[in-house]
Amino acid sequence: MRKSAAGGAWVLLACLVALSGSRAFALADVVHLANGQEQKGAIKKDAIDGVEIAVGAGALTFKAEEVDSIDWDIQTVEFQNGLADMRQGDYAAAAASFQALYGDADSMKVFREVAKPYLAYLVGECFYRAGKHQDAVAAFEAFMNDYKTSRYVPLAVGSLVDSAIQAKKFDKVPPLLSKLEALGGENKAKALIFGAELDLVQGNASGAEAKFNSAAGASSVKETQGLARLGLARIAVTKKDFSKARTAAEQAIASSSSKAVAGTAYLIIGDALFNEASALKGDEAKEKFLDASMAFLRIPVNYADKRIEPEALFKAGECFYQLSKFPGRSNDRDRAATMYNTVLDKYKATRWGTEAQASLKKIR
């Protein structure tokens, strides 16, 4: 006997409901812990006071500071496109995907409620990494207004402070730092670091140095200590105390397992070595330029940090250009050109793309 179309539809609907239920039960979020371990399950809570993940018939809870990152099991096309763009370093495209998804009311009705704060945070963070600081400020302010208890608030404050500084909206910074301090604990040390960044931009190097030192002493978290020492290293560079800069950057690497900290530290080490080489002659200068090039090249090879990779590649090219002036090293001119062309191929729209184009003309 032939089944009716209506009956078939009900069967199909029942199957879809069953599949939907099994999909929800089988969520495979992954919590990456600061100690290097991971836990799979379904996130039920992701807040500033902790993360809860359902595992089988039970649940596990972690303090916010115990969590390094979360891989969300969200298969929405726009979300996955945004993540793919992030992995490629195309933060402007990622921001567009995340913003389109977050701004679509129908999509948000079915988007996992517990993950909405993360999506809103990603909109601001991608604008920030794309250098669109005005958009980042607006997105972060909306995020912090809507999700005051999110675990991503301290991260958002950090990026928002830097965006506000870059956009020269200095008046927004002190209230943000007060909010960060009010969160307590490690956030007080982070507020000191961001306050130091503001001091640096406004030309108050001594005030910045005092805050970076205070943050390094006040924190028990290695990454925060590393960030504070990076700040001290940068101040030493501005004072032309290149030996002190290298020491502080090396201390930052030793005190933190963060790839972002290490990558930035090697950028500072490379800058210090390049400046030292520029003041020397002969073999001493040659060795320093060579060491500087190796420091810069560590970044694309070992750390793949898209934020600083174009600068590192360009500066490696500058090292090779200087090395090409020494007897027997004419081939370094070709290496310099390779570095500049790589920057142009991958990061033409950045400041370093412009610099690379000018340097190519110099060596032709």
ROLOFI-527740 format. One line per 5 residues: number of its first residue (from 1); their letters; for each residue x, y, z of C-alpha. Coordinates in nm, 2 decimals. Last residue first. Example, Ala and Ser with C-alpha at 12.3 -4.5 7.8 and 13.67 -1.06 7.14 Angstrom:
BEGIN
2) SA) 1.37/-0.11/0.71 | 1.23/-0.45/0.78;
% end
This chain:
BEGIN
364) RIKKL) 6.72/4.70/-0.81 | 6.81/4.71/-0.44 | 6.64/5.04/-0.35 | 6.33/4.98/-0.56 | 6.27/4.66/-0.36;
359) SAQAE) 6.30/4.87/-0.04 | 6.02/5.10/-0.14 | 5.79/4.81/-0.22 | 5.88/4.65/0.11 | 5.79/4.96/0.30;
354) TGWRT) 5.45/4.98/0.14 | 5.39/4.62/0.22 | 5.51/4.68/0.57 | 5.24/4.94/0.62 | 4.98/4.68/0.53;
349) AKYKD) 4.78/4.64/0.20 | 5.06/4.43/0.04 | 5.06/4.17/0.31 | 5.09/3.83/0.15 | 5.24/3.89/-0.19;
344) LVTNY) 5.41/4.22/-0.10 | 5.56/4.07/0.22 | 5.69/3.77/0.03 | 5.83/4.00/-0.23 | 6.03/4.19/0.04;
339) MTAAR) 6.17/3.87/0.19 | 6.27/3.73/-0.15 | 6.43/4.06/-0.24 | 6.64/4.04/0.07 | 6.74/3.69/-0.01;
334) DRDNS) 6.85/3.80/-0.36 | 7.07/4.07/-0.20 | 7.20/3.81/0.03 | 7.37/3.66/-0.27 | 7.63/3.94/-0.26;
329) RGPFK) 7.77/3.80/0.06 | 8.14/3.75/-0.03 | 8.25/4.09/0.08 | 7.99/4.27/0.30 | 7.72/4.49/0.14;
324) SLQYF) 7.48/4.19/0.10 | 7.46/4.17/0.48 | 7.28/4.51/0.49 | 7.03/4.39/0.24 | 6.99/4.06/0.43;
319) CEGAK) 6.91/4.25/0.75 | 6.66/4.47/0.57 | 6.49/4.16/0.43 | 6.47/4.02/0.79 | 6.30/4.35/0.88;
314) FLAEP) 6.04/4.30/0.61 | 5.97/3.94/0.72 | 5.93/4.04/1.08 | 5.70/4.33/1.00 | 5.48/4.12/0.79;
309) EIRKD) 5.48/3.84/1.06 | 5.37/4.07/1.34 | 4.99/4.02/1.35 | 5.00/3.70/1.15 | 5.19/3.52/1.43;
304) AYNVP) 5.32/3.20/1.27 | 5.53/3.12/1.58 | 5.82/2.90/1.46 | 5.90/2.98/1.10 | 5.72/3.32/1.06;
299) IRLFA) 5.85/3.45/1.39 | 6.19/3.28/1.40 | 6.28/3.47/1.09 | 6.32/3.80/1.28 | 6.56/3.65/1.53;
294) MSADL) 6.76/3.48/1.25 | 6.79/3.81/1.07 | 6.91/3.98/1.38 | 7.18/3.72/1.44 | 7.31/3.78/1.08;
289) FKEKA) 7.30/4.16/1.13 | 7.50/4.11/1.45 | 7.75/3.88/1.29 | 7.81/4.13/1.00 | 7.85/4.42/1.24;
284) EDGKL) 8.12/4.24/1.44 | 8.28/4.12/1.12 | 8.34/4.48/0.99 | 8.18/4.78/1.14 | 7.95/4.86/1.43;
279) ASAEN) 7.67/5.11/1.51 | 7.43/4.95/1.26 | 7.49/4.62/1.42 | 7.36/4.74/1.76 | 7.05/4.87/1.60;
274) FLADG) 6.99/4.54/1.41 | 7.05/4.34/1.73 | 6.80/4.55/1.93 | 6.54/4.53/1.65 | 6.59/4.15/1.63;
269) IILYA) 6.55/4.11/2.00 | 6.23/4.32/1.99 | 6.09/4.10/1.72 | 6.20/3.79/1.91 | 6.01/3.91/2.21;
264) TGAVA) 5.70/3.97/2.00 | 5.71/3.61/1.88 | 5.77/3.47/2.23 | 5.48/3.67/2.38 | 5.24/3.55/2.11;
259) KSSSS) 5.37/3.19/2.14 | 5.28/3.20/2.51 | 5.48/2.97/2.73 | 5.59/3.26/2.95 | 5.87/3.34/3.19;
254) AIAQE) 6.16/3.23/2.97 | 6.04/3.43/2.67 | 5.98/3.74/2.87 | 6.33/3.70/3.03 | 6.48/3.69/2.68;
249) AATRA) 6.29/4.01/2.60 | 6.42/4.18/2.91 | 6.78/4.08/2.83 | 6.75/4.19/2.47 | 6.62/4.53/2.58;
244) KSFDK) 6.89/4.57/2.84 | 7.16/4.51/2.58 | 6.98/4.75/2.34 | 6.98/5.05/2.58 | 6.88/5.29/2.31;
239) KTVAI) 6.63/5.45/2.54 | 6.35/5.36/2.30 | 6.48/5.01/2.29 | 6.48/4.99/2.67 | 6.12/5.10/2.67;
234) RALGL) 6.04/4.81/2.44 | 6.21/4.56/2.67 | 6.02/4.69/2.97 | 5.70/4.64/2.78 | 5.80/4.29/2.69;
229) RALGQ) 5.88/4.23/3.06 | 5.52/4.32/3.14 | 5.38/4.09/2.87 | 5.59/3.80/3.00 | 5.47/3.85/3.36;
224) TEKVS) 5.12/3.85/3.23 | 5.19/3.52/3.04 | 5.35/3.37/3.35 | 5.06/3.43/3.58 | 5.18/3.52/3.94;
219) SAGAA) 5.13/3.89/3.88 | 5.22/4.18/4.11 | 5.59/4.19/4.04 | 5.56/4.20/3.66 | 5.27/4.44/3.69;
214) SNFKA) 5.47/4.68/3.92 | 5.76/4.68/3.68 | 5.54/4.75/3.38 | 5.37/5.03/3.58 | 5.70/5.20/3.68;
209) EAGSA) 5.83/5.17/3.32 | 5.51/5.33/3.18 | 5.54/5.63/3.42 | 5.91/5.67/3.32 | 5.82/5.65/2.95;
204) NGQVL) 5.55/5.92/2.97 | 5.53/6.01/2.60 | 5.15/5.98/2.56 | 5.18/5.66/2.37 | 5.40/5.51/2.64;
199) DLEAG) 5.17/5.62/2.92 | 4.88/5.45/2.74 | 5.08/5.13/2.72 | 5.16/5.16/3.09 | 4.79/5.18/3.17;
194) FILAK) 4.74/4.87/2.96 | 5.01/4.69/3.17 | 4.87/4.82/3.50 | 4.52/4.70/3.40 | 4.67/4.36/3.33;
189) AKNEG) 4.81/4.34/3.69 | 4.46/4.43/3.83 | 4.31/4.17/3.60 | 4.50/3.89/3.78 | 4.27/3.91/4.08;
184) GLAEL) 3.99/4.16/4.06 | 3.72/4.23/3.80 | 3.71/4.59/3.94 | 4.06/4.64/3.80 | 3.93/4.58/3.45;
179) KSLLP) 3.64/4.82/3.49 | 3.88/5.09/3.62 | 4.10/5.02/3.32 | 3.80/5.08/3.09 | 3.72/5.40/3.26;
174) PVKDF) 4.08/5.52/3.21 | 4.09/5.43/2.84 | 3.79/5.60/2.68 | 3.94/5.95/2.71 | 4.24/5.84/2.50;
169) KKAQI) 4.03/5.80/2.19 | 4.35/5.82/1.97 | 4.22/5.55/1.74 | 4.54/5.35/1.82 | 4.48/5.42/2.20;
164) ASDVL) 4.11/5.32/2.17 | 4.21/5.00/1.98 | 4.47/4.92/2.25 | 4.22/4.97/2.52 | 3.96/4.76/2.33;
159) SGVAL) 4.21/4.48/2.28 | 4.28/4.46/2.65 | 3.92/4.51/2.75 | 3.80/4.24/2.51 | 4.04/3.99/2.67;
154) PVYRS) 3.91/4.08/3.02 | 3.55/4.05/2.90 | 3.60/3.72/2.73 | 3.49/3.51/3.03 | 3.15/3.68/2.99;
149) TKYDN) 2.99/3.84/3.29 | 2.91/4.18/3.13 | 2.77/4.03/2.81 | 2.55/4.29/2.63 | 2.74/4.61/2.73;
144) MFAEF) 3.08/4.45/2.70 | 2.99/4.32/2.35 | 2.85/4.66/2.24 | 3.17/4.84/2.36 | 3.38/4.58/2.18;
139) AAVAD) 3.20/4.62/1.85 | 3.22/5.01/1.86 | 3.59/5.01/1.96 | 3.67/4.75/1.69 | 3.50/4.95/1.42;
134) QHKGA) 3.71/5.25/1.51 | 4.02/5.03/1.53 | 4.00/4.87/1.19 | 4.36/4.73/1.22 | 4.25/4.39/1.10;
129) RYFCE) 4.35/4.25/1.44 | 4.10/4.49/1.60 | 3.82/4.42/1.36 | 3.88/4.05/1.42 | 3.87/4.10/1.80;
124) GVLYA) 3.55/4.31/1.78 | 3.35/4.05/1.58 | 3.51/3.77/1.78 | 3.38/3.90/2.10 | 3.02/3.89/1.97;
119) LYPKA) 3.07/3.53/1.86 | 3.22/3.44/2.20 | 2.92/3.60/2.38 | 2.68/3.40/2.16 | 2.84/3.07/2.25;
114) VERFV) 2.61/2.98/2.55 | 2.30/3.07/2.35 | 2.38/2.83/2.07 | 2.27/2.98/1.74 | 1.91/2.90/1.65;
109) KMSDA) 1.74/3.24/1.71 | 2.07/3.41/1.62 | 2.04/3.29/1.26 | 1.70/3.45/1.23 | 1.81/3.78/1.38;
104) DGYLA) 2.11/3.82/1.14 | 2.35/4.07/1.30 | 2.57/3.80/1.46 | 2.61/3.61/1.14 | 2.69/3.92/0.93;
99) QFSAA) 2.93/4.04/1.20 | 3.11/3.71/1.21 | 3.15/3.69/0.84 | 3.26/4.05/0.80 | 3.51/4.02/1.09;
94) AAAYD) 3.66/3.71/0.93 | 3.70/3.90/0.60 | 3.88/4.18/0.78 | 4.09/3.93/0.98 | 4.24/3.76/0.68;
89) GQRMD) 4.52/3.59/0.87 | 4.46/3.25/0.70 | 4.35/3.09/1.03 | 4.12/3.39/1.09 | 3.96/3.34/0.74;
84) ALGNQ) 3.89/2.98/0.82 | 3.73/3.08/1.16 | 3.51/3.33/0.98 | 3.41/3.07/0.72 | 3.32/2.83/1.00;
79) FEVTQ) 3.10/3.08/1.16 | 2.93/3.18/0.84 | 2.86/2.82/0.76 | 2.71/2.73/1.10 | 2.89/2.41/1.22;
74) IDWDI) 2.94/2.51/1.58 | 3.14/2.27/1.79 | 3.33/2.54/1.98 | 3.71/2.51/2.03 | 3.77/2.66/2.36;
69) SDVEE) 4.09/2.84/2.49 | 4.34/2.86/2.77 | 4.11/2.76/3.06 | 4.25/2.74/3.41 | 4.22/3.12/3.46;
64) AKFTL) 3.84/3.09/3.41 | 3.81/2.83/3.69 | 3.71/2.49/3.56 | 3.39/2.29/3.62 | 3.32/1.93/3.51;
59) AGAGV) 2.98/1.78/3.44 | 2.80/1.44/3.47 | 2.60/1.19/3.26 | 2.86/1.19/2.98 | 3.07/1.50/3.01;
54) AIEVG) 2.89/1.84/3.03 | 3.13/2.13/3.04 | 3.12/2.42/3.29 | 3.35/2.71/3.26 | 3.42/2.96/3.54;
49) DIADK) 3.36/3.29/3.72 | 3.42/3.50/3.41 | 3.16/3.30/3.22 | 3.14/3.00/2.98 | 2.86/2.78/3.09;
44) KIAGK) 2.70/2.46/2.94 | 2.98/2.36/2.71 | 2.92/2.02/2.56 | 3.20/1.76/2.59 | 3.57/1.72/2.53;
39) QEQGN) 3.84/1.81/2.79 | 4.20/1.91/2.71 | 4.54/1.90/2.88 | 4.82/2.15/2.83 | 4.82/2.30/3.18;
34) ALHVV) 4.64/2.61/3.06 | 4.34/2.39/2.96 | 4.20/2.35/2.61 | 3.83/2.30/2.63 | 3.70/2.11/2.33;
29) DALAF) 3.33/2.12/2.22 | 3.21/1.80/2.08 | 2.83/1.81/2.09 | 2.69/1.46/2.08 | 2.37/1.53/2.28;
24) ARSGS) 2.28/1.81/2.05 | 2.34/1.60/1.75 | 2.14/1.31/1.89 | 1.85/1.55/1.94 | 1.88/1.69/1.59;
19) LAVLC) 1.89/1.34/1.45 | 1.58/1.24/1.63 | 1.40/1.56/1.53 | 1.51/1.51/1.17 | 1.39/1.15/1.17;
14) ALLVW) 1.05/1.26/1.32 | 1.02/1.52/1.05 | 1.09/1.27/0.78 | 0.83/1.03/0.92 | 0.58/1.32/0.94;
9) AGGAA) 0.65/1.41/0.58 | 0.60/1.06/0.46 | 0.26/1.05/0.63 | 0.17/1.37/0.46 | 0.28/1.23/0.12;
4) SKRM) 0.05/0.93/0.18 | 0.20/0.59/0.19 | 0.13/0.34/-0.10 | 0.00/0.00/0.00;
% end
